Amino acid sequence: MSNTFRVPQRIVFGWGAVAELGRLASPLGGRVMLVTGRRAMKASGITDRVVAVLREAGIVVTLFDEVEREPEVATVDRGREVARQWGAECVVGLGGGSAMDAAKVIAGLHGKEASTAEFHAGRVAVRPGLPMIAVATTSGTGSEVTVNGVISDRARRVKVSIRGEGLMPWAAVVDPELTVPCPAAVTASAGMDALCQAIESYASIHATAVTEALSVRAVEEIVASLETAVRDGSCREARTQMAEGSLMAGMALGNARLGVIHGLVHPLGVRYEIPHGLACGVMLPAALRYNRAAMGAKYERLRSLMGGADPAEFCAELLDRVGLPSDFTGFGVREDDLPTIADESLPSGSLKANPRRVTREEALALLREVC
C-alpha cells in the first residue's frame, strides 16, 4: 500500500527567519495580500515588521486584518473579494491557526466561482488558486504545513475543515522569535494543542514510519519545553523547541490525521466558544485513557517520553502546571447539548482515524467525563 507525504515546497525555520519572507514572496508576484487577525499582531508590532520586510523587497502590500478567533465563512468571503478586486498575486497568512487557516482558504479558493459555503459543505479545493506563504506566530496549530483550513459557520453552529491540495501553503516560515510576545495563557493553550496533535497523529490508524518519527520527536520537544515557555516567554531555547515540536506535529498530523479529541472539540468549541487549544488539552487525559489499550506499545513509548509517568496522568498534571483547567465546568456546557454534540462529531474524519472505534455512546461518555 502506497502513501503520499505532503508538505510545503519550502519550510524556513529559525530565529529571525521572518527576514527571509521578502525573498520567498518576490518570485510569486509583486502584489501581496497580508491576512491576519484584528489586534494581537498589530499590538505586538509584528504586522509592521512583516509589512516592512515585504516592502523592502519591492512588494506592494494590502492588509486584510479582519480574521476573528474562529474564522467565519463570511470573513473568508470578504477576503476573497478583496483579493479579487485588488488583484492580489500572493497571499501571506500571519498569526496563529485562525489567521493562517483563513489565508489558506482565501488563497486556495481564488478564481473559483463556487461559494465558500459550498466548500464548507464538503466540496474539495483540488486546484490551487493563489500561492500562499504561512508565517506562524504561535507554537501550536501546525496550520502552516497542512492542506486544510478550519472555518466556522456560527449561524449553523458548524466548524469543519475546507480541505484539498489547493490549500497547501507554497512556503512556511516558522520563526520562534515571533512567538515571544505570546501571552502565557496563549502559549499554554497552543502548546497543549501541539502536544495533542503529536500524540493523536502518533496513535492514528494512518500513521506511517515517517509520521511516527515526527510525532515522537514532537512529543519529546514539547514535553521538554512547554512549562518553561509558559513561565518565561523570553527563553530562546524553550521557544525554539516549542516551534520545532509544533512544526513536526503539524507535518505528522497533515499526513496521518488526528483522533477522537479533534472530532469532539470542534462541535463543542463552536457551540460554547471554547478556545481550541484549551479544549484539546482538557480532552487529552480522557482520550489517552480511552485509547490506552488500543495504542499498546505506542502508549508505553509515550510513557518513556514522559519520564516513566502514565501518559494520561502526566498530561492531566501538565494542564495544572501550565495553568489550564482540567474540565469545561467554567464554560457553561449544558448536559442536554451533549447528545447533539456527540452526533455532530460522528462524521468527522478525525474520529475515523482514532485507534479505537468511537461509537455515539462512547463519544457521549467522553464528553460527560470532561464537561
C-alpha positions, -999 to +999 in steps of 0.1 A: +000+000+000+014+034-010+012+067+008+020+103+000+038+127+023+027+163+017+045+194+030+050+229+015+077+234-011+097+255+013+100+255+051+122+282+065+129+277+102+150+296+127+153+326+150+149+357+128+136+336+098+109+362+090+137+383+074+136+358+045+099+365+037+106+391+010+130+367-008+104+340-007+075+361-018+092+381-046+091+353-073+054+348-066+043+383-076+046+419-066+012+423-050+008+406-017-023+404+004-014+401+041-041+383+061-040+385+098-061+390+130-077+421+143-054+430+173-026+409+185-002+412+156-007+449+153-003+454+191+030+434+192+045+453+162+047+421+142+024+433+114+045+464+109+077+443+109+063+419+082+050+447+060+084+464+062+102+432+052+079+428+022+082+464+011+120+463+013+118+435-013+098+459-036+064+442-029+032+462-027+011+451+003-026+454+012-037+444+047-067+423+054-069+422+092-104+410+099-098+374+109-115+366+142-105+339+167-128+314+149-127+325+113-161+326+097-174+317+062-184+354+058-149+366+067-134+343+041-160+356+015-149+392+023-112+382+020-118+365-014-135+396-027-107+419-015-081+396-032-101+396-064-107+434-066-072+444-055-056+419-079-035+400-054-008+378-068+002+361-035-013+357+000+007+358+032-011+344+063+003+359+096-006+347+130-019+316+148-041+289+133-071+311+127-052+337+105-033+310+086-065+289+080-084+319+067-055+329+045-051+294+031-088+293+022-088+328+007-058+319-015-069+283-023-103+294-035-091+324-055-105+323-090-132+297-082-168+305-089-182+283-062-191+300-029-171+294+003-203+278+017-201+251-010-166+242+000-176+243+037-203+218+029-177+193+015-165+204-019-128+198-022-104+225-034-082+205-057-065+231-080-045+259-063-056+295-065-030+320-054+003+309-039+003+313-002+030+317+025+022+309+061+040+328+088+033+311+122+034+333+154+023+306+178+036+271+185+005+250+183-017+246+153+007+233+126-016+250+100+015+263+081+021+227+068-014+212+062-039+211+034-069+222+053-084+254+068-108+251+098-136+275+092-168+281+113-204+289+103-217+303+136-253+306+123-254+268+117-230+260+146-207+241+123-169+241+124-153+220+098-122+219+075-122+231+040-096+209+025-077+200-007-043+201-023-050+236-034-048+248+002-013+237+009+009+267+015+037+272-010+060+280+018+060+281+056+081+305+078+085+293+114+104+319+134+104+312+171+112+349+178+077+358+166+062+337+194+079+357+222+051+382+225+026+354+230+010+357+265+015+328+289-022+316+285-020+315+248+014+298+249-001+271+272-032+266+251-013+264+218+013+242+233-013+217+246-028+217+211+006+208+197+011+181+222-024+167+215-016+167+177+017+150+182+000+122+203-031+118+181-011+116+149+012+090+165-018+069+176-037+074+142-045+043+122-030+062+092+004+067+109+035+057+089+071+052+099+078+088+088+049+104+106+056+083+137+092+096+138+080+132+136+053+126+162+077+111+187+102+138+183+075+164+186+063+149+219+098+149+232+104+186+223+071+198+237+073+179+269+108+193+275+099+230+268+063+238+273+064+247+310+095+269+305+079+287+276+048+294+296+068+306+327+095+325+308+083+336+274+116+352+265+136+319+268+151+314+234+158+277+239+122+269+250+106+290+223+128+273+197+120+238+210+083+245+211+084+259+175+102+227+164+078+205+182+047+222+168+061+222+132+069+184+134+035+177+149+019+197+121+038+177+094+027+144+112-010+153+115-011+166+080-003+132+067-016+108+094-047+127+105-058+130+142-083+113+165-112+114+189-101+147+206-103+168+174-135+150+164-152+161+196-137+196+203-148+212+170-186+209+176-181+216+213-158+246+208-180+263+182-211+259+203-195+273+235-167+294+221-141+274+239-105+282+227-094+253+205-061+246+222-075+247+256-103+223+246-078+199+231-057+200+263-087+193+285-098+164+264-063+148+262-061+128+295-096+113+290-088+104+254-055+088+264-073+066+290-099+057+263-072+048+238-047+031+261-054-005+252-057+002+215-024+020+214-005-008+231+033-004+226+028+032+215+013+041+249+044+026+265+066+046+242+048+078+254+054+067+289+091+066+283+090+101+267+072+114+298+098+102+324+081+069+331+048+085+342+014+073+329+007+095+298-028+103+308-018+113+343+012+132+331-009+153+307-035+159+335-007+172+357+008+192+329-025+211+324-023+222+360+013+232+358+007+254+328-024+270+343-052+254+323-084+239+336-090+202+339-126+203+326-151+225+310-172+235+340-164+271+336-178+273+301-215+267+309-218+235+289-253+221+291-259+184+297-288+184+273-265+197+245-241+168+248-261+142+227-262+167+199-225+174+201-218+136+201-240+133+170-222+162+152-188+146+159-196+112+143-190+122+106-155+136+115-125+121+097-106+125+129-129+101+147-124+076+119-086+078+123-087+071+160-071+038+170-102+027+189-136+028+172-158+055+187-195+049+190-221+075+198-224+062+233-186+063+239-184+098+224-211+109+248-194+093+277-161+111+269-179+144+267-197+138+301-163+130+316-148+164+308-180+185+310 
